[in-house]
Amino acid sequence: MQRREFINWVGAGFMATSLPIAIAACTPKESPSETTSETEAPAESESSTPKVDDSIREDGFAALGTVAELDANGSLAQKGFIAGPVVVIRDPANPEGIVALNSMCTHQGCGVEWQEGLFACPCHGSKFNPDGTVAEGPAAEPLGSYEAQIDGDLVLIKVQ
């Protein structure tokens, strides 16, 4: 075995044995005092705000959140929703209704945000009307829409 080959094997071995240490160093740890005090506090606050069951119902809809959350925040958004990235607002034309749109900008896929009566893309400045049509480019295509409804206190999105 030549010296260069030996050094390559030693280097590869060092890299392989260092990998678990690097992974462990990047993983957040909780101290015993943090786990007892921090996990008890959220459990109390979660009891006042029940978790929404977002599993798919028999009618093909899944809950995104509550009407109370929608009204308090002005919008509901979830990038990892089961139907895809979604943002929901109250329908400006019908305050009892809602509008659900794909929250990814059609220009280059950045997430849009509901701001001052329009959906705004923070990456390149595209703006979309409440119905998803383009108000200002560079985006040329409208935002995709989802079928949505309110059932009791839940905001439901049709899973396609």
N, C-alpha and C positions, 0 to 999 in steps of 0.2 A: 504494500500500500504506500502510495506516495504521500508526501507531507501535505500537499494541497487537498487531496481527497480526504485525508484524516481530519484536517481543519474544517472542511465542509461538513463532515459527519458530526463533529463536535458542535459546530454552530447549529446544525439542524436539531440535534438533541437538546441543546440549550433552549432553542425556541419552543420546542414541543413541551419541555418541562415547565417553561415559564407561562404558557398559555393559561392553565388553571389559576395561577396566581394573579394574572392580569384580569381575568374574568371576575375573580373574587374581589379584587380591589375596586372594580367598577360597579359592583352590586351594592346598593344602599343597605346599610344595617341599622337596626333599631336597638337601642339599649333596653334592658329590662324595665327601667323606669319609664322610658318613652312608650313602650308597648302597653303598659297598664293605664297610664294617664291619658294618652292620646286616643286609644281605642275606646275607652269608656265615654269620652266626651262626644264623639260623633254618633255613637249609638243612641245617646239621649236626644241629639238634634234630629237624627233620622226618624225617631219615633214620631216627631211632630210633622215631618214631611215624608209620607210613605213613598217607597220606591215604586215607580211605575213598572208594571209587567209589560215588557216590550216583545213578548212572544207573539207569533202570528196566530190570530184568531181564526175561527172557522170561516168567517166571511172574507178572509184575505187581508184584513187590516191589522196593523200593529201600532201600539201606542208610542208616541214620541215624547209626550209630556202631558202636563195638565193645562187646562184653560187658565187657571190662576197664574201659572208660571208665564204663559203667553202674554197675558194682560199686564203682568208686573214688569216683564222685560221688554215688551214690544215685539219680540220675536222668539221663536224656538229654533235652534240649529243643532245639528249633530252630523259630523262628518262620517262617523262609523255606523250610521243607522243601517238596519238590515236591508232596507230597500235601496240604499245608496246615500250619498251626501245630500242632506235636505235642510231647507230653511222654511219656516212657516211664519206668516204674518196674518193679521186681521185683514180682510178684504176691504180696501178703502171704499169701494162701491157699495158694499153691504157689510156693515159692522158686525152682523151676526155670523157672517161667513168667514172662511179662512182661505188663504192661498198658500199652496205648498209647491216649492220649486227646488230643482237641483241647485245646490249651493256652489257648484264649480263653474267658474267663468268659462265661457265658450271660446275665449281667445287663447289662453294658455293654461287653463286648469287651476288657477288660484281660487281660493275660497272667497266668495262675496259676502258682504256684511250689510245688514239693513241699517241705513243711515239717512236721516232726514227725508223720508219718503221715497228713497231709491235704494236699490241694491248696488253697492259700490265695490269694485275690485281694487284692492290695495296695491296690486302689482303694476298694472299698466293704465289704470284710470278709467276703465270701462264702467259704464253706469247702465243699469237696467231698470225699467219701469216696474211697478208692483205686479204686473201680469207677466213679467219675464222678458218682454220685448226690449230690444236695445234702445237706450236713450242717447248714449254717447259711446263711440268706439274707443279703442280699436276693435273690439269684438263685433262680429258681423251676424252671428247667429243668436237667437233668443235662448234663455235658460230653459231647460227641460222642466216639465211640470209633473206633479204627482196628483193622484186623486186623494182628496183629504176630506175629513168630516169631524164634527164634534159629537161625541157620544157621552152624555152626562158631563163629567168634569175632565174627560180625556180628549186629547188631540190625536186623531188616528190618521195614519197614512197607509194607502193601499200598497201592498207589497206585490211587485210584478214578477 
